[in-house]
Amino acid sequence: MSAIYPSATLSARETLENSIYAKVTLRLLPFLFICYVAAYLDRVNVGFAKLNMLNDLQFSETVYGLGAGIFFIGYFLFEVPSNIIMHKVGARVWIARIMVTWSVLSAATMFVTSPTMFYVIRFLLGVAEAGFFPGIVLYLTYWFPASRRGRMNALFMIGIPIAGVVGGPLSGWIMNYFAGVNGWYGWQWLFLLEAIPSLILGVVTFFYLPNSIRASTWLAEDEKKLLEENIAKDGSATKSHSVAGVFTNPKVWLMAAIYFCCMMGLYGISFYLPTLVKASGVKDALDVGLLTAIPYTCGVIATLLVARSADRMRERRWHFAIASALGGLGLFLSTVYGNNVVLALMALSLGTAGMLSTMPVFWTYPSAILSGAAAAAGIGLINSVGNLAGFVSPSIVGWLKDVTGSTNAGMYFVAGALIIGAVLALLQPKSLVNK
């Protein structure tokens, strides 16, 4: 029991802790969530731009797939250095820097006129954004112990499906109603307008986000001590690793492989969901945007429920494996019923819900074995390797569509990756992930 509250009963202490963590959650998570919505929207709005951009610029599916995916080469190369820098200089400065630079580059995509320009801008966008997602995952480990981390990860990571719920209709509306304004295409307005929130949030981050529990001005001293004690207690159960040791740790590489499979599903859906909905018989861009909100809404619900269940049961492997397998099944069924709007949406909803609900569960894994600078490097390494799937997935799906004339073969490939991820998750020892 804490020395800070020696007379408190266990239930009283739990009540006190819950109130303090609720205060921290309310202060940090809504803001981080909004930042992630903006980040993810900037990353994948190219999937909506594709509906008209390819025809306007005479790009092939292969060009689009390579351009969408090359983002992750820049992301991969700068991910680990970015996370280590954030660990040294603090989240406030570094997250603000990331958001401002990516917003500028995302807006610059509106000026693309050739495949080379498309590739260069997407690569630089990956460089700019490198470190944002793993940086926030690392940042949450500074505040929340392992027993609460799954739910906190979920509250942050539902930014992905919420970006789909909000971004789908918004992107479709921009594409339809701004087309031709000022002589620009709808997709040019899409890149410009959706970059503005990230720019504003980047500036706000610099003034709003504390680097640590100790640096916060809105917590009382006894609240800070309790939170720091819990983090210290949590860290004492984690083995110490050097930064260099992270790169030779087989458990870290297994996690990277699992996350790669997970990301194959995420980017298969993110970059091609509008295309799949359109192929089922929906033609209007706004209608496509509205319908893509349905799978993402299912993803929001599933993500919260699965994370809550995993935390409550202290079980991670089967939660991840079942969700990943259902994600693969949903993507497979979306090809079987690809010509029926209702059935295709049901299948895509299952696939999206299954795939998205793996993410908050997965990100409890690295902090189970790593802490400090090693956690910064390990989380960065896992995320950078996993996000190479963002290059592989759209590149292969685009190439297969050019070769076969259909996205079906690509979806089979992505669904297979999710099934493999489910199997790999079960290879992890129970003691590693059931914290």
N, C-alpha and C positions, 0 to 999 in steps of 0.2 A: 504494500500500500504506500502511496506517496507520502513523503515527509511533509509536503505542503499542507495536506489535509489529514493529519494523523487521527483525528477523532471521527472522521466520516465513516459511515458504514459503506459496504461495497455498493449497495443500491443507491445510496446518496451520492457516492463518487461517480457512479455511472450516469446518474441524472445530471450531475454537474458537468461531466465531460461532454455528454450529449448536447447540453446547452452551449458550451464553448465551441464545439465543432460545428454546431448549427450556425453560430455567429461567423466562424471562419468560412464555412461553405457559402453563406449568403453574401459575404463580402467578395470572395474570389471567383467562385464557379460561374455565376451569371456572366461576369465580364470575360472570363477565359472562354466560355461557351460562345459568346457573341464573336469574339476574335476568331475562333475556329470556324464558325459559320462563314465569316468573311473570307478566311484563308482558303477554305475548301471550295467555296464558290469561285474564287479567282483561279483555282487550280483546274477545275473541271468544266467551267463554262464553255470551254472549247468544244465539249460534246454537243452543246446546243448550237454553237456557232457553225458546227459542221453541217447542220441541216441545209444551210444556204452557202456557206463559205466555200465549200468544195466546188460547187457549180460556178460561183462568181469568179473564183481564182483559177478554175480549171485544174484543181488538184485531184489526184487519184486517191483511192482508199489507202494505198500503201504510203503515200506521202503524208496523209492525215495520221495514220497509225504511228509512223516514225516520228512525226512532229509532236504528237501527243505524248509519246513515250520518251523522247529524248530529254524532256524535263527531268526525268529521274536519273539520267546520267550525271547532270550537274548536281542534283540532290545527293546522289551517292558519293560523289567525290568530296563534297564539303560538309557532309553530315556530322561525322565524328569530330573534326576540328571545331565546327560550330558549337557542338554541345559542350566540349571541353572549355571553350572560350566563355560560354554562358556560366559554367560552373565557377569560373575565375572572376568574371566581371559582374555577374549578377543578372537576374532575369529582366529587371526593369529596363536597363540600357539595351540589352541584346535583343530581347523580343521586340522592343520598339524599333530598333534598326532593321530587323527582319521585315516587319510589317510595312514600313515606309518604302523600302527598296522593292519589295515584291509588288506593291500596289502600282508603283511607277512603271515597272516592266510589264505588268499585266495590261495596263492601259496602252502601252506601246504596241501591243499585239494588233491594235486596230490599223496600224500602218503597214502590215505585212502585204507584200505583193508577189512574192516568189517563194518557192519551197525553201531556198537557202535562208531567207529572212525569217521564215516560220521556224526553222530548226534553231537558228541562233537565238531568237527571242525566247523560245521555249527552254533552251539550255540555260540561258542566263536567269530565267525565272526560277528554275530548279536550284541554281546556285544561291539566289537571293533567299529562297524560302527554306533552304537546308537548315535544320536545327529547330524549326518552330515546333513541330509536333513532339519530337522526343524531348525538346527543352521543357515543354509544359508537363509532359509525363514525369520528367525528373523533378521539376518544380513542385509537383504535388507530393512527391516523396519527402520533401522538406517539411510538409505540414501535416500529412496524414499517415498513421501507422498502417501496416499491411492489412489489418482486420477491417479497415474502412476504405481501403484504396480501390477495390473493385467498383463500389458505388460511386466514388468520386470520379474515377476514370469514365464511368458510364455517363455521368452528368456532363462531363467535358466532351466525350466522343459522340454523343448524340448530335453534336454539331454537324456531323456528316449527313445523317438522314434529314435533319432539319434544313440543312442547306439544299437538299433535294426537294423537300416540301415547299420551301419558300422560293428557292432558285428556279425550280421548274416553271411554275406559272409566271414568275417575274421575267425570266429569260424569254419565254414565249411571247409575253406581252411586249417586251422591248423589241424583239425581232420583228414583230408584226407592225407595231405602231410608230416605231422610229425609222423604219425603212424609208430611205429617200430624203429624210430631213437633212438639210444642209448638204445634200448631194452624197451622203454617206449611206453605205449598206446597213441593214439592221444589225448584223454581227459586229460592225465597227462600234456602233453605239453600245452594244452589249459589253464589249471589253472596257470601254471608257466608263460607263455608268457604274458597273459592278466593281470597279477598282476604287471608287471614291470612299466607301465605308472603311476599307482597309487602311487607307491613308489617314483618315481621321482617327481611327482606333489606335494606329501606331503612335500618333502624337499623344493621345490620352494615356496610353500604356506607360510612357515615360514618367508621368506624374502620379499615376494611380497604383501601380503594382509594387508592393514592397519586396525586397530581395529575400527576406527571411522572416521567421517568427520574431526574432529580436528586433528587426528593423521596422516592424509594424507600429503605427501610432494609434491604432484603434483597439488594441488589446491592453488590458490591465497587466501589471507586473506578475501577479499570481497566475493569471491565465497564460501568459507567456511561459512561465516556469513549468506549468502542468503540460503544456503542449511539447515543450522541449524535452521534458522527462520521458514522455511517451515515445518520442522519436528516438531518443537515446536508448531506451529499453528495447525498442524494435530493432535498432541497429546492432545491439549487443548479441542478438541471436543470428546475425548475418555474418558469414565468414568474410574475412578481409582479403581482398585481391588487389594486386597492382594493376595499373592501367595496361602495362605490357602483357600481363597475364591474361587479360580479357581476350586477347586475340588468339590465344592458344587453348582456351577453355572449351572443351567439346560440348558442354552444356549450353554455352552461349551460342555456338554454331548450330546446335539442334534447334534452339529457339529461333535463330535467324531463318532456318529452313522452314519451320512451321509458319513463321510470319510471312515469308515469301509466298507460300501457298495461299495464305489468307488474303494477301494483297493482290494476288492474281484474280481472285473473285471480286475484290473491291473495285479494281480499275476496269475489269471486264464490264461490270455493271455501270460504273460512273461514266465511262466514255462511250458506252453503247446502249444504255437504257433508252435514250430518246430515239435512237435508230431502231431498236427492237419494237418499241411502241408504234412508231411510224410504219414499220413493216407489217404489223398486225392489221393494218387497214385505216389508220388515223393519219390524215394528211395535213391538217392545219397546224401551224407551229404552236399556237396558243393552246389548242386541244391536246397536243402532245405534252406540253408543259404541265397542264392540269392533271393529266392522267399519270405522269411520272411521279406526282406527289403521293399517289396511293401506295406503291411499294415502299417509299421512304417513310411514310407514316407508320406502316407495319414495322419497319425497321426501328423506329423510335420506341415503340411499345415493347418489342422483343428485346432490345438492348437493355432497357431498364429492368425488365422482369428477370432476364437471365443473370445479369450482374447482381441483382438483389438476392437471387436464389443461391448463386455461387458463394457470396459473402456469408449468407446465413448458414449454409451447409458446410462451409470451409472445404469445398470441393471444386477443383478447377478443370481437371483433365476431361472428365466426361461431359461437363457443361460445354467446354470448347468443342470436343469431338462431335457431339450430337449436333450442335449448332452448325458446324462447318459441313457436316454430311448433309444436313437439310438444305444448306445453301447450294451445294452441288446438285442435289436432286431438283431443286427449284429451277436452276438454270437449264438443266437437261429437259425438264418438262416444258420450259418456255419455248424450246425448239419444236417439241412434239405438237404443241398447240399454237404455233407461231402465227397461224392465219385466223385465229379466233381471238378477238380483242378481249373478251371477258376471261376466257381460260388462260390466255397469255399473261394477262395482268395478275391473275391469281398465282400462276407459277412464278412470275417475276417477284411478286410480293413475298412468297415463301423463300425464294433465293436471296432476296435482299435482306429479309429479316434474319435468316440464318447466318449469312455472312457477316452482317454488321454486329450481331450480338456476340461474335467471337472476340471482338477487339478489346473491350474493357476487361474481359476475363484474361486474355492473353497478357495484357500489360501489368498484371500482378506477378507474372513469372520472373522477370529480370531482377526486380527488387527483392525477391526471395533469396537470391544468392549474392547480390552485389550491393555495395554502398559507396558513398563518397565519390571520389574522382573515377573509381572503377565503374560505378553505376552510370556516371555521365558518359564514359567511353562505351560501356556495354550497351546501354540503351541506344546511343547513337549508331553503334555498329549494327545492332539488330534491325533498327529502323532503316538504315541505309541499304543493307543487303535485302531486306524484305521489300523495300520500295523499288528495287530493280525490277520487280514484277510490274511496276508501272510503265517500264519500258518494254518488257517482254510481252505483256498481255495485249496492249493495243497494237503493237507491231505485228504480232502473229495473227491476231483477229483480223486486222486490216489486210494483211497479205493473203490470208485464207479466203477472205471475201472477194478479193480481186481474182483469185484463182478459181474459186468455186461458184462465185456469184451469189453467195449466201453467207450470213453470219453464223449459221448452224454449226459448221465445223469448228469455228472459233469458240463458240459457247461450250461445245463438247470438251475442248481443251481446257477451258477455264473451270468447268465443273469437275473435271478429273483432278485438277490441282487442289480443289477444295476437299475432295475425298482423301487425297494423299496427306493433306494437312491434318485431317481428322485422325488418320492412322499414326502419324508422327507424334501427335499430341499425347497419344496413349503410351508412347515409348518412354515418356518422362516418368521418373520415380515419383510416387505419391508424396513422399516427404518434401520434395522440391516445390510442389505447386499447391499443396493443400494447407496453406497457412491462414 
